[in-house]
Structure formats: C-alpha cells, structure tokens
Amino acid sequence: MPQDDLQLLSAVPRLRRYARALVRNREDADDLVQDTLERAWAKSSLWRGVVDMRAWLFGVMHNLHADGQRRPRLATVELDDATPEIPVAASHSERLDVLDLQAALALLSHEQKEVLLLVALEDMAYADIASTLGIPIGTVMSRLSRGRERLRALMEGRAEPVHLKVVK
C-alpha cells in the first residue's frame, strides 16, 4: 500500500474525533468524515505536494464543514437517544461535568471552538492550525486565548471573563 494511502488511513480516527466534537452528532460526524475522505481521494493527484497529510485533511474537513454551515438545513430530531455518548462508565458527577463542558463549548463562537478543539483534542501545532484554517498564526493564538478564557468563565458560572491587569 502506498505511503500516502497509509497516511490517509492513519488520520481517520483523529478526523472522526474532531468531527464528533465539532458537530456533536455521531451520524453527522461520520458523514463529515466520509465527505472529507471522498474529497481527499478525488484530489489524490495533489497528495505529492502535501507535506503534512493530517493538516491537509483537517483543512479539507474545515472547508466542508464551513460550506455545510452556510447551507440552509432542515430541522432534525435524533431518533436514538439511548446510544451513550461516552464509551466508558462515568460517575454521575463526571457525566455532569462533561455535559457542562459540552454546553459551554456550544456557547463559544464557531471560530474559537474550532481552534480550541484542534489544540486540545487534536494536539495540533499553532502553525498547522493556521495552515489548516487559512488564517494567520496570530489569529490562532488570539482565538485560542479568548476561547479558553470564555470557556473558563462559562465553566465557573460567570457570564463574562475576568480581565486581569498585568503588573510588571
């Protein structure tokens, strides 16, 4: 099997994890991953010029997701509420913490959530995120900082982040 095919296949679990966190629905996440892989395969002629296959795939996923956000969608209802979202048995308080975090993430701006998930969930470098999203690295750092502070404020039950004065 060619090396590019192996890189593509090895990225699938990370793509699935990021898609699940991004769209918060298993079926939609699987569809997004499938669309990403389909698009990547259709563009396989470009693979030789790709230095980092993972970052390139995340870029493809980002663009597909952004395009999907712009299109009008029908309201849907999840039919299978019995499917657990967490694959391990969590304590009641842990489950509540996860639900609180999920709710707080949903309140972040799309741009902040994207960067935060790529850093925290996918452990991507700032430069890779900048390349993936097509934004300057300073914008990545700014969105990450603001996103973290907003998430912290929401988790602590504050409506707005506390702005601390820097003393030298």
C-alpha positions as CSV (number, residue, x, y, z in Angstrom):
1,M,0.0,0.0,0.0
2,P,1.5,3.4,-0.9
3,Q,2.7,5.7,1.9
4,D,0.1,8.4,1.1
5,D,-2.7,5.8,1.5
6,L,-1.3,4.8,4.9
7,Q,-1.2,8.4,6.0
8,L,-4.8,8.9,4.9
9,L,-6.0,5.8,6.8
10,S,-4.0,6.7,9.9
11,A,-5.7,10.1,10.1
12,V,-9.2,8.6,10.1
13,P,-9.5,8.2,13.9
14,R,-8.4,11.8,14.5
15,L,-10.8,13.1,11.8
16,R,-13.6,11.2,13.4
17,R,-12.8,12.5,16.9
18,Y,-12.6,16.1,15.7
19,A,-15.7,15.8,13.6
20,R,-17.6,14.4,16.6
21,A,-16.5,17.3,18.8
22,L,-17.3,19.8,16.0
23,V,-20.8,18.7,15.1
24,R,-21.8,16.9,18.3
25,N,-23.7,14.2,16.5
26,R,-22.3,10.8,15.6
27,E,-24.1,10.4,12.3
28,D,-23.3,13.9,11.1
29,A,-19.7,13.5,12.2
30,D,-19.5,10.2,10.2
31,D,-20.9,11.9,7.2
32,L,-18.4,14.8,7.5
33,V,-15.5,12.3,7.7
34,Q,-16.8,10.4,4.7
35,D,-17.2,13.6,2.7
36,T,-13.7,14.6,3.7
37,L,-12.2,11.2,2.7
38,E,-14.2,11.3,-0.5
39,R,-12.9,14.8,-1.4
40,A,-9.3,13.8,-0.4
41,W,-9.5,10.8,-2.6
42,A,-10.9,12.8,-5.5
43,K,-7.9,15.2,-5.1
44,S,-5.3,12.4,-4.7
45,S,-3.3,14.0,-7.6
46,L,-2.4,16.8,-5.1
47,W,-1.0,14.4,-2.5
48,R,2.6,14.6,-3.8
49,G,2.6,18.3,-2.9
50,V,1.2,17.8,0.6
51,V,3.8,18.0,3.3
52,D,1.5,17.1,6.2
53,M,-1.3,14.9,5.2
54,R,-3.1,15.3,8.6
55,A,-3.1,19.1,8.4
56,W,-4.3,18.9,4.8
57,L,-7.1,16.6,5.7
58,F,-8.2,18.8,8.6
59,G,-8.2,21.7,6.1
60,V,-10.5,19.7,3.7
61,M,-12.8,18.9,6.7
62,H,-12.8,22.5,7.8
63,N,-13.8,23.7,4.4
64,L,-16.5,21.1,4.0
65,H,-17.9,22.0,7.5
66,A,-17.8,25.7,6.8
67,D,-19.6,25.1,3.5
68,G,-22.2,23.0,5.3
69,Q,-22.8,25.7,7.9
70,R,-23.6,28.2,5.1
71,R,-26.3,25.9,3.5
72,P,-29.8,26.0,4.9
73,R,-30.6,22.8,6.8
74,L,-33.8,21.1,7.8
75,A,-34.5,20.7,11.5
76,T,-34.0,17.1,12.5
77,V,-34.6,15.1,15.6
78,E,-32.2,12.5,16.9
79,L,-34.0,9.2,16.9
80,D,-31.7,7.1,19.1
81,D,-31.4,8.8,22.4
82,A,-30.4,5.6,24.1
83,T,-27.0,5.4,22.5
84,P,-24.4,6.6,25.1
85,E,-22.1,9.4,24.0
86,I,-19.3,8.4,26.4
87,P,-17.9,4.9,25.8
88,V,-16.8,4.3,29.4
89,A,-18.9,4.3,32.5
90,A,-18.6,7.7,34.2
91,S,-19.7,8.7,37.6
92,H,-22.7,10.9,37.9
93,S,-20.6,14.0,38.7
94,E,-18.2,13.2,35.9
95,R,-21.1,13.0,33.5
96,L,-22.5,16.3,34.7
97,D,-19.0,17.9,34.2
98,V,-18.9,16.6,30.7
99,L,-22.4,17.9,30.0
100,D,-21.4,21.3,31.5
101,L,-18.3,21.4,29.3
102,Q,-20.3,20.4,26.2
103,A,-22.9,23.1,26.9
104,A,-20.1,25.7,27.5
105,L,-18.4,24.7,24.2
106,A,-21.6,25.2,22.4
107,L,-21.7,28.8,23.6
108,L,-18.3,29.6,22.2
109,S,-18.1,31.3,18.8
110,H,-17.5,28.8,15.9
111,E,-14.1,30.3,15.3
112,Q,-13.0,29.9,19.0
113,K,-14.4,26.4,19.3
114,E,-12.6,25.3,16.1
115,V,-9.2,26.4,17.3
116,L,-9.7,25.2,20.8
117,L,-10.7,21.7,19.6
118,L,-7.8,21.5,17.2
119,V,-5.3,22.4,20.0
120,A,-6.9,20.5,22.9
121,L,-8.4,17.5,21.2
122,E,-6.1,17.0,18.2
123,D,-2.9,18.4,19.7
124,M,-2.1,20.3,16.6
125,A,0.6,23.0,16.5
126,Y,-0.4,26.6,16.0
127,A,1.3,26.7,12.6
128,D,-0.6,23.6,11.5
129,I,-3.9,25.1,12.6
130,A,-3.2,28.4,10.9
131,S,-2.4,26.4,7.7
132,T,-5.5,24.2,8.1
133,L,-7.9,27.1,8.7
134,G,-6.2,29.5,6.3
135,I,-5.7,32.2,9.0
136,P,-2.5,33.9,10.4
137,I,-0.9,32.3,13.4
138,G,-1.6,35.4,15.5
139,T,-5.3,34.9,14.8
140,V,-5.0,31.3,16.0
141,M,-3.3,32.4,19.2
142,S,-5.9,35.2,19.8
143,R,-8.9,32.9,19.2
144,L,-7.4,30.3,21.4
145,S,-6.7,32.7,24.3
146,R,-10.2,34.3,24.0
147,G,-11.8,30.9,23.7
148,R,-10.0,29.5,26.7
149,E,-10.9,32.5,28.8
150,R,-14.6,32.4,27.7
151,L,-14.7,28.6,28.4
152,R,-13.2,29.1,31.8
153,A,-15.7,31.9,32.6
154,L,-18.6,29.7,31.5
155,M,-17.4,26.7,33.5
156,E,-17.1,28.9,36.6
157,G,-20.6,30.2,36.1
158,R,-19.6,33.7,35.2
159,A,-21.3,35.5,32.2
160,E,-18.1,37.3,31.1
161,P,-14.4,36.6,31.5
162,V,-12.5,38.5,34.2
163,H,-9.8,40.7,32.7
164,L,-6.8,40.8,34.9
165,K,-4.4,43.7,34.9
166,V,-0.8,42.7,34.1
167,V,1.6,44.1,36.7
168,K,5.3,44.2,35.9
